[in-house]
Amino acid sequence: MTPQKCTHQGCGKTFSDPEEECYFHPGPPVFHEGQKGWKCCKTRVLTFDEFLTIPPCATGRHSTEKVTTTAADYGSAASASSSSGANVPTPVISKDGKETFGTERVRAPISEARTNPPPAAPKEVVPEEDEPGVVVPTGAKCKRNGCEVTYISEEESRKPGSCVHHPGVAIFHEGSKGWSCCKRRVLEFTEFLKIGGCSEGSHCYVGAKKEETGGEEVVTCRTDFYQTYTNINASIFLKKTDKDKSTITFKPTEVDVDLRTTDNKRYQATIPLYATITPEESTYKVMGTKVEMSLRKADGTSWPALRNDEATGEIIQIGNAPRV
């Protein structure tokens, strides 16, 4: 199959296997009173860069169909107001036989008319640059807004003026969307992503070196599980998990978890299991908002709890209860 680009919002990956899992946002974007997010999930942020990093909340298969949105997707009340119909005033007949529908409205002086204040001017953005001699991994994507170029080599990817991008910030005001650096405005979010860059310069693949923050932030995570006759399916809820830097080691009676995130957080734990598992047949998968573990039961018994230090002694039945 020829590689194609997924049109799901929040995905955008190039795929060749139609059965490959896709992580995306099924709902439209929502921009309201400075907050940005997706209608399908609760996360709301203030900056556009944070909006682009909101983890997808749904899974499925990749698609190449064009994404379309309607007023109903955004909860528009326009259709409700139009269907109710306008109130037609009763005509008033004067002594000379002249009909007047309603009363004439008195227009307020122009000086008293209220106008919406213009949007605040965006803060000036200082362009980020790669430091001289920085090592760029092959396939790294340019970080500048509107540029989709990936790094190949110094000769191919460092040509002057080859980066066509938006040096400004994203602006969303009264339904219109655009960039502060150019005049074009559109209504649909998918059209906004297609607005071509308005400035030329050099690519930025890595950016300036960040100052040390003093170590990782140790966090705690919520866990949950359900079971079948043969497996325990457990979830550790942690966003932005770095797949390359995280490890999970399965042992017959416990699981060692060491998860790191891309925003410098870390979760470490040793989970003492309620019963014995088969490590060789146990697996885990890193997803957008959680890590899923599939633990293979060694003896097929029912687990009343995931951990042996949380067992209550109650018996949990698996499957359908018999009819009375």
C-alpha positions in Angstrom: 0.0 0.0 0.0 1.3 3.5 -0.9 2.1 5.5 2.2 -0.7 8.0 3.0 -1.2 10.7 5.6 -3.9 10.2 8.2 -6.5 13.0 8.3 -7.6 12.4 11.9 -7.2 15.4 14.1 -4.3 15.0 16.5 -2.7 12.2 14.4 -1.4 13.3 11.0 1.0 10.4 10.7 2.0 8.8 7.4 0.9 5.2 7.4 1.0 2.2 5.0 -0.7 -0.4 7.2 -4.5 0.3 7.3 -4.7 -1.9 10.5 -2.2 0.3 12.4 -3.7 1.9 15.6 -4.5 5.6 15.4 -4.6 8.0 18.3 -6.7 11.0 17.6 -9.3 13.6 18.7 -12.8 12.7 17.4 -14.3 16.1 18.3 -13.6 19.5 16.9 -11.2 22.1 18.4 -12.8 24.6 20.9 -11.4 28.1 21.5 -13.3 30.1 24.0 -12.3 33.1 26.1 -8.6 32.5 25.6 -8.8 28.8 26.5 -8.0 26.1 23.9 -8.9 22.4 23.8 -10.9 19.7 22.1 -14.6 19.1 22.5 -14.0 15.4 23.0 -11.9 15.8 26.1 -11.7 18.1 29.2 -8.1 19.4 29.0 -7.9 23.2 28.4 -4.7 25.2 27.9 -3.9 28.9 27.2 -1.2 28.8 24.6 -1.4 27.3 21.1 1.8 25.3 21.6 0.3 23.6 24.6 -2.9 23.0 22.6 -0.9 21.1 19.9 0.6 18.8 22.6 -2.8 17.7 24.2 -2.7 13.9 24.1 -5.3 12.2 21.9 -8.3 10.7 23.7 -9.5 8.1 21.3 -8.1 5.1 19.4 -9.1 3.6 16.1 -7.8 3.1 12.6 -6.1 5.6 10.4 -8.3 7.5 7.8 -7.8 9.4 4.6 -11.3 11.0 4.5 -11.5 14.7 4.7 -12.5 16.0 8.1 -15.6 18.2 8.0 -17.3 20.2 10.8 -20.7 21.6 11.0 -22.4 24.1 13.3 -23.9 21.2 15.2 -20.4 20.0 16.1 -19.7 23.3 17.9 -23.1 23.4 19.6 -24.4 26.3 17.6 -27.7 27.8 18.6 -28.3 29.5 15.2 -30.6 26.7 14.0 -32.7 26.9 17.1 -33.3 30.6 16.8 -34.1 30.4 13.1 -36.6 27.6 13.5 -38.6 29.4 16.2 -39.6 32.1 13.7 -39.7 35.9 14.1 -42.6 37.7 15.8 -44.6 39.6 13.1 -46.0 42.9 14.6 -49.6 43.8 14.2 -50.1 46.7 11.7 -51.4 50.0 13.2 -53.8 52.0 10.9 -53.7 55.8 11.4 -56.6 58.2 10.7 -55.4 58.9 7.2 -55.4 55.1 6.4 -51.6 54.7 6.6 -50.5 51.3 8.0 -47.5 51.1 10.3 -45.9 47.8 11.3 -44.5 48.2 14.8 -42.8 51.3 16.2 -39.8 53.1 14.8 -36.7 52.4 16.7 -34.7 55.3 18.0 -31.1 54.9 17.0 -28.5 55.7 19.7 -25.9 58.4 18.9 -22.7 57.0 17.4 -20.7 58.2 20.3 -22.8 56.1 22.7 -22.6 52.9 20.6 -20.7 50.1 22.2 -17.9 48.4 20.3 -16.0 45.3 21.1 -12.4 46.1 22.2 -9.8 45.0 19.7 -7.8 41.9 20.7 -4.7 42.5 22.7 -1.5 42.8 20.7 0.5 39.5 20.9 3.8 39.6 22.6 6.9 39.7 20.5 8.4 36.3 20.0 12.1 35.9 20.0 13.0 33.3 17.3 14.8 30.2 18.6 17.9 29.0 16.9 20.0 25.9 16.9 23.4 26.3 18.6 26.5 25.9 16.4 27.7 22.3 16.1 24.6 20.8 17.7 23.9 17.2 16.9 20.5 16.7 15.1 19.0 13.2 14.9 18.0 12.1 11.5 14.3 12.6 10.9 13.9 15.4 13.5 11.2 17.8 12.5 11.7 21.6 12.2 10.2 23.3 15.3 9.1 26.5 13.5 5.4 27.1 13.0 4.2 26.0 9.6 7.4 24.2 8.5 7.1 20.5 7.9 10.7 19.8 6.9 12.6 16.9 8.5 16.3 16.7 9.0 18.4 14.7 6.4 21.9 16.0 6.6 23.8 19.3 7.2 24.2 19.9 3.5 20.5 19.2 2.6 18.8 20.6 5.7 20.8 23.8 6.4 20.4 25.7 3.2 19.8 29.5 3.8 16.2 30.5 3.3 14.9 26.9 3.0 12.7 27.3 6.1 9.3 28.8 5.1 7.5 29.4 8.4 5.3 31.8 10.5 7.5 33.8 12.9 4.4 35.1 14.7 1.9 33.5 17.1 -1.5 31.9 16.4 -4.5 34.2 16.8 -8.1 33.0 17.3 -10.6 35.8 17.5 -14.4 35.8 17.1 -14.3 32.6 15.0 -11.4 33.6 12.7 -8.1 31.9 12.8 -4.7 33.0 11.5 -1.1 34.1 12.4 -0.1 37.5 13.8 2.7 37.8 11.2 0.4 37.7 8.1 -3.1 38.9 7.2 -4.9 35.8 6.0 -7.7 34.6 8.2 -9.8 31.4 7.9 -12.8 29.9 9.8 -12.0 26.1 9.8 -9.2 24.8 11.9 -8.1 22.3 9.2 -7.7 25.3 6.8 -5.7 27.2 9.5 -3.2 24.4 9.5 -2.7 24.7 5.7 -1.9 28.5 5.8 1.5 28.7 4.1 4.5 30.3 5.8 5.1 34.0 5.2 8.8 34.3 6.2 12.0 32.6 5.1 15.0 31.7 7.3 17.0 28.8 8.7 15.5 25.6 10.2 15.5 25.0 14.0 15.5 21.3 14.8 16.8 21.3 18.4 16.6 24.8 19.7 18.6 26.5 22.4 19.9 24.4 25.3 17.5 24.6 28.2 18.8 25.5 31.7 19.0 22.7 34.2 15.8 22.5 36.3 17.4 20.7 39.3 16.2 17.2 38.6 13.1 15.3 37.8 9.8 15.7 39.5 8.7 12.5 41.2 4.9 11.9 40.8 2.3 9.3 41.9 -0.1 7.7 39.4 -3.5 6.3 39.5 -3.9 2.6 38.6 -6.8 0.5 37.5 -7.4 -3.1 36.3 -9.8 -5.6 35.0 -9.4 -9.3 34.3 -10.3 -12.2 32.1 -9.9 -15.9 32.6 -6.3 -15.8 31.4 -5.1 -12.2 31.8 -4.9 -9.2 34.1 -5.2 -5.9 32.2 -3.8 -3.1 34.3 -3.5 0.6 33.4 -1.1 3.3 34.9 -2.4 6.7 34.1 0.5 9.0 33.2 0.5 11.5 30.3 3.5 12.2 27.9 5.3 9.0 28.8 8.6 8.7 26.9 8.6 5.3 25.4 12.4 5.2 24.8 13.3 6.1 28.4 10.7 4.1 30.2 11.0 0.4 31.3 8.7 -2.2 32.9 10.2 -5.5 34.1 7.9 -8.4 34.8 8.7 -11.0 37.5 6.6 -14.0 38.7 5.3 -12.2 41.8 5.9 -8.5 41.1 6.3 -5.8 38.5 9.1 -3.1 38.5 7.9 0.1 36.9 10.1 3.1 35.9 8.3 5.6 33.7 9.7 8.9 32.5 7.8 11.7 30.7 8.9 14.2 28.1 8.2 17.1 30.6 10.8 15.9 33.1 8.5 13.8 35.4 9.2 10.3 36.8 7.1 7.5 38.3 8.8 4.5 40.0 7.1 1.7 41.8 7.4 -2.0 42.5 3.9 -3.6 42.4 3.6 -6.8 44.6 1.1 -8.9 42.6 -1.8 -10.7 44.2 -0.9 -14.0 42.4 1.8 -15.4 40.2 2.2 -14.4 36.5 4.2 -15.7 33.6 6.7 -13.0 32.8 7.6 -14.3 29.3 3.9 -13.9 28.1 3.3 -10.5 29.8 3.5 -7.3 27.8 3.0 -3.5 28.1 2.1 -0.7 25.7 2.7 3.1 26.0 -0.3 5.2 24.9 -1.1 8.9 24.9 -2.5 9.2 28.4 -1.6 5.9 30.1 0.5 2.7 30.0 -1.3 -0.6 29.6 0.0 -3.9 31.0 -1.2 -7.3 30.0 -0.2 -9.8 32.8 -0.6 -13.5 31.9 -2.0 -15.5 34.8 0.1 -18.5 35.8 -2.8 -20.5 37.3 -6.0 -18.8 36.0 -7.4 -18.0 39.5 -9.5 -14.9 40.1 -7.8 -11.8 41.5 -9.8 -9.7 44.0 -7.1 -7.0 43.8 -4.1 -6.1 41.7 -1.7 -6.0 44.7 -1.3 -8.6 47.4 -1.2 -5.8 50.0 -4.7 -4.6 49.0 -6.5 -7.9 49.0 -9.8 -7.8 50.9 -10.5 -11.6 51.0 -13.6 -11.3 48.9 -14.2 -13.7 46.0 -14.7 -12.1 42.6 -16.5 -14.2 39.9 -15.4 -13.9 36.3 -17.9 -14.3 33.5 -21.7 -14.3 33.5 -23.6 -15.3 36.6 -26.0 -18.2 36.2 -29.7 -17.4 35.7 -32.1 -18.2 38.5 
